Amino acid sequence: MRSATRATTVAVFALAVAGPAAAQYKPAAEQAIEAPIVAPAPLPSAAALSTEAPAIPGAPPAQAATPALAPAAAATPTPAAPAAVAVAPAAPQPDPVVTAVTERLKALASDRSVPKADREALETYYGAAEVRPVWTAAGGLSLRAEAAMREIVAADDWGLRASDYTLPKRPVSGADAAALAQAEVTMALAVLEYARHARGGRMDPTDLSFNIDRQPPQIDPLRVLADAASAANVDSYLRSLHPQHPQFELLRQKYLEARRAPTEPKAEEPAQSPQAKGKTTAKKTAPPETRLAQRILYNMEMWRWMPEDLGKLHVVANLPEYMKRVVKDGKVIHEERIIIGKIENQTPIFSDEMDHIVFHPYWGVPDSIKVKEIWPSLAGSGQVLDKYGLKIQRGGRDIDPRSVNWSTTDIRQFTVLQPPGPSNVLGVVKFMFPNKHQVYMHDTPTKNLFNSAQRTFSHGCMRVRNPVRFAEVILEQDKGWDAGRVGSLVKGGPQNNHIYLERKIPVHVTYFTAVVGADGKLQTFPDVYGHEPRIQMGLDGKAHLIVKKKPTLTPPDAVTRLADTKQNYPIQNWMKQIFGNF
């Protein structure tokens, strides 16, 4: 896929180089070469070589000439005109600044501060035939460079840092090709870095936490160079690289307001301001960040990680808000409360696609619960299986748990199921958007927990307060079903009834702690999972210092742990903890 994308980018780049902008800079010599070649006129015929005078209109007819007495002299043959010789056009002379740029790029090969992808894109771009300088002109910087610099200097207004970008010094009048090449490369690198940051590339979100699964929608650097060189207004092009989601711009306006507000007491400020460090020749600096401005900034950054197209119809579950919504054509058509994972069993942040709904589902107990909670109980009487109707299978066949020595057996090799019924922890319906995290949305018999302000009770999946209404909305939009048809499936449908959707529906699990509501007011929510400090470390270039603890499913000492678990967690309390809070 990456190769195909790269090939498409190169093709677009070739068109950009060969387009009108390239023709604008063609020297006279090249234009002369491209002038049409006129074919030589045909040799005159023998009749045309006659010495007879042309007839004059209105004159009397000419009399015949008197024959000569002496014999005519032999005619001297006219030498044939030499055949036209095709002249090959002269090869276009390389631009001296471009030549100096290629030399400059060779020197950057060992510069680790320049990303390899950026350097390779520059080599490809300036190595193309007939390419001309983009950011410099005979008198110094080009008008395109001036416009791009003005936009980059204003980066702080977009939640970036102008101090992160090294801009070129203005070449003096009459600067040589080497000086212009230096400015050309510096400006091109600044544009590439700005584009990367605007698209969420200041950090890799997956470096912050195992529970953040986002890949920012980056643009190939070669495509950026070609688009920036051909854009009618390069400043508008740079602004277009930021997220185009309406919520991003709403947050940006609130961010500008918060930055203009008086600075809060120092005790409430973070250890290091987002403006604390960087390099640049730009002069504009941002005012100190308020705590509110910083929180908005984190959310703007998370919007940079989101897919560009959320889907005409999509579901978004915002974890800090404990709410999920169905959105169609940019408008919310349904919303409901949800319960999310505990602090130690966090619901991950990711996007995938819902492809089916299951009515009266079996509950397949996940490995984490099998290892940490069901496995210990099997070392005792195993009554929990009978009390809650759990079944253990292997290879699709039921087995007698008493026939297994659980002290030496890995329970993850077995399937533990709970059939549909009043006590089923998934309730009457679940919503599947298959993903590597094995997370989905489902009903729950414990409706009272939805009244809590902080709804972090699950083992990672999301529980929905009114899942039947959620199913009605989804199936109405996808299949045109009415509520009655859905109700019949709930009341008397078969067990484990899979209803596959005609079209997959994007599901976005988000972590926005600041949202601008329909009334234009900013709403903030608690940072329940503590991701905001991690984002700050990412902005400060310190993501590598974050210690990520990947949860382990296997106890370090199975026998000792089983004995301790049996003693410290009686069966009644343990089941209340799991089934009362799943």
Helices and strands as residue ranges (DSSP letters): H 2-18, H 20-24, H 28-33, G 47-49, H 96-107, G 108-110, H 116-126, E 136-137, E 140-141, H 143-153, G 155-158, G 162-164, H 177-198, G 205-207, H 221-230, H 234-240, H 246-260, G 266-268, H 291-304, E 313-318, G 319-321, E 323-328, E 331-341, E 350-359, E 363-364, H 367-369, I 370-374, H 375-378, H 383-387, E 391-394, E 397-398, G 401-403, G 411-413, E 415-418, E 429-432, E 441-442, G 447-451, E 456-458, E 462-464, H 467-479, H 483-492, E 497-510, E 514-516, E 522-524, H 531-539, G 543-545, H 558-568, H 571-579
